[in-house]
Amino acid sequence: MSDEVEPGLVRVRLDLSYDGAGFSGWARQRNRRTVQEELEEALRVVLRLDASPDLTVAGRTDAGVHARGQVAHVDLPEAVWAEQGGQLRRRLAGRLPMDVRVHRVAEAPAHFNARFSAVWRRYAYRVCDHPAGVDPLLRGHVLWHNWPLDLDAMNAAAERLLGEHDFAAFCKRREGATTIRTLRALRWERRTDGVLEATVRADAFCHNMVRALVGAMLFVGDGHRPATWPREVLAAGVRDSAVQVVRPHGLTLEEVGYPADGELAARNAAARNRRVLPLEPVAGPGGGGTGAGAGCC
């Protein structure tokens, strides 16, 4: 995956959102509806290309996960971009299904890579603990937890997880991929409508990480475990059967952060480095994995 655009092509950044309920995640899958396939096919049709272009995304969301601030890039022929780029957003709006919208289309700066240039991703997870259940108008985006939740206990647990750690205990392992991440923010707030909303921000996330973290904190919030328990699970470094990966529909990718244009090349290089903790032996050549995995949560 190169950061250099081939001669005759121009790199285009797409900012988009989608309702994940009708998708089997972002990435293309055989015989399944995915966001990537819908968007690539729409680009092929509206730009009258011979084949669907390949999209690179900031974070590959799982089945049922939503996005409000997803970012992707695509390399298009210069002539096509010059002729049709100005109308691309409007034409995509006419071709895409209503559960996917592209809000912004722009030529990307040099060295921009939607995945490797990102310095952080911010997700939100929303939970309702009202005894009557979730407002029917919010049911596709809010999880119902049938126990009252202690906000202070959940935030006390969250604070103990911040920083750079190996989150293997909260991730679904993938061969050759590191599970070391820097968790920069994890905070719960109760909205005026009673919904609890977690803000989760990290340099990157490994598979199932956010939903497993939320599952652990819900177990604290409803009194089944003390606030120290999620940190103990983290330190153990192995999956705990008591940690439930909560359902995907409460999760939304809200925003992706990027550095200044002049820092993109350096960021791309850093993101491709093998992540290790200070006391962990450095892997040799072929160690695999990257510092900025695009897998979701």
N, C-alpha and C positions, 0 to 999 in steps of 0.2 A: 504494500500500500504506500505509494509515493506521495510526497508533499509537492513534488514538482509537476506542473501541468505540461502535458505533451504539446509540442508545437501544433498549432492549428486549433487548439481547444481553449476554452475559458472556464474557470472554476466559478460556479454559482452557488451561493448560500441560500438555503430555504429555511425559513422559520415557520413551524407548523404546529397544529394541535389536532387531537383526535379523541374520540370516545372509544375506549378499548373494548367495550362490551361485545362488539360484533367481530372482533379480530382474534386470531390465534397468535397475537404478539406482533412485533415489528418485522422480524426477519422472514424472508420467503420460506415457505414450506410447501411441499408437494400436496396438492389437493386440499389446501387450507387457505382461508382468506387472511391475508396479512396486510399491514399498512404499507410495507415496502413494495409489494406487488401492485397494490392499487395506485400508488403514486408513480412508480416507474412506468406502468402501463399508461397512465394519464399523460405523462410527459411524452411518451412515444407517440400517442395519438395527436395531441395538440401541436406538437412540433413537427409532425410528419416525418419521424425518424424511421430508419429501416429496422432498428432493434431497440428494445427498451434500454435506456442508459442505466448504469450502476450507481446507486446511491450509497453514500457513507453517512452513518448517523452517529450522533453524540452518545446515545444510550439505547441499546436494543431492549425495549420494554417487553415484558412477558405477556402472555395471553390475559386479557381482561384489564390490564393496567392502562390508565389514561395518560394523556400528555397535553399540557397547556403551552409549554415552552420548549418543545423538541426542536433540534437543529440538525440539518443534513446538508451535504454538499453533493453536487453532480458536475461532471465535466462535459460541456456541450461544445459542438463545433462553433468556431468564431462567427461564421457566416449566419448560422441559425440564431445565435444570441443577438447579433447585431440587427437582424431583421425582425425577430419575434420577441426578444427579451422584454421589451416595454409593455407587451400585452400578456405576458405569461401568467401573471397572477390572476388576472380576470378570466383568462381562458381556462386555467385550471379550476377555478371556481365553478365554471359551467360544466366541467367534465367529471370532477371528483364526486364521490358519494357524499351525502350530507354529514357523515360522521368523520370526515377528514377535511381540514381547511389549511391552506397555505396562506399565511398572513403577510409574509414579506419575501420578496425575491430580489437579490442584489448580487452583483459581481463581488466575489470574495477577494480580500487582499492577498498579496503574495504569501505563500507558505501556509495558508489557512487549511486546516484539516478538521472537519466537524468533530471527529473522535479524539485525535491525539492533541489538538490544540486546546481542548477544554481544560480549565484549571479547577473547576468544581461543577457539581450537579446538585440541584436542590429539589427534593421531593417533599410532598405533603401526604400524610395519611390521616384519614378522618374517621372518627368512631363516635357512635351514639350509645349512651348507657341509660337512656330514658326507659323506664319500665314498659311503656307502651310501644317501644320500637322506633324505627326510623321514619321520619316524614316520607310519605310515599313519593314525593317529588324529588327526594334526595337519595332514594334507595339504591340507585346505580352507582353512587359515588361515596357512600358512607356505610361502614360496617356497624352492625348492631351487636353490642356486647351485653349479654343478659345478666350483668352484675354491676352494681354501682362502682365507679372508679375514683380512686384517690389521686387527684392531680399532683399534689405535693410529693407523694411517694414515687410516682412515675418520673417526675423531674429529678428527684434525688437519685434514682437508678440511672437515669440518662446521663447525669453529670459524670458518673464514674466510668462512662464508656468513651468519653471524648479523648481525642489525641490519636497518635499513630500506633496501631496495634495490628496483630495478626487476627483477623476476624474469622478464622477457620470455623469456629464454633457456631457462627451465624451464617455460614455460606454453604451453598451446594458446590462441592468441589468439582473442578474441571481439570483434567489432566494437563500438567505443565503450566497452569496459571497460578500466579501468586494470590494470596488472600490478604495481603498486607494493605491496609487503607488508612487514610487520615480522616477521621470523623471530626469535622469542624463545628458542627452545630447539631444538637438534638434537644428539642424543647417542646413541651406540651402546653397548649393554651386551651381554655374553654371559651368558645365563641358565645355571643349573646343569645344564639338560638339553642345553646346547650351542647352542641357538637364539640367534641374534643379533637383538636387538630395538632398533629405532630409535624414540626419542621425538621427535616433531616438534610444536612448538607455535608458533602465529603468530596475529596478530589476525584474519587470514582467509587463505584460499588461493584461487589461481586454478586453472583447469582443468588437470589432470595434474601440478600442481606437486610434490606429495609424491612421486609415483611417478617423476618425472623426476629429482628430487634423489637419491632412493635409487638409481636407475640409475647416476647419475654416481659416487656414492660406492662402489658395488660395483665399478665399473671401477678405482677407486683401490685398493680393498681387495684385489683379486686381482692387483695389480701392473701392470695395463695402462697406467695413467696415474699421474703424481705427485700428491701431496696438494694441490699448488697449482692443479691443472687445473680443478676445478669453479669456483673463484673466477675464473679466467681466462675461462671460458665465461660466467659471470655478467656480467663486465665487458664482454664483447663485445656482449652484448645481443641476440644472434640465436641461433636454435636450431642446435645442433651435431649433425651426423648421428651422432656417436659416443655421444651421450646417449640411452640406451634408456629408454623408459617401461616400467617393470617391470609385471608382471601384477598385476591388482587384488586377487587373493584374499589376498595378504599384508598388506593394508591394513585397519585398523579405526579408526573414529572412536571415541575413548575417552571424551572429555569436552568439554563446552562451558562456558565461564566467563561469568558475568554480574556486573555491578556491583551495589552496594546499591540497594534499591528507589528511594531518593530521587535516584539518579543516572541512572535509565533514560532520561528524556526527553532529557537532555543527550547521553547516549551515542548515542541514535537520530539526533539531529541531526548529530553528528560523523561517524557512520558513513555518512551520505548525502553527505558532502562529497566532491568530486573530489580524489583523492589525487595529489599531486605531490611530487617530490623538491625539496630547497631550491634547486637551480640550474635547475630545469625551469620554463619559462614557464607561468603559470597559464592553464588553458583558459578560454575565454570561455563565455557562456551556451550551453547545448546541448552542452557538451563530452562529456557522457555518462559512464557509469561511476559506481561508488560506492566508498566506502572499505571496505566490508565485503561483498565479493562472497560469494555463497552457493555458488558452484560448487566442485566437489571436484576432486580430487587424483588 
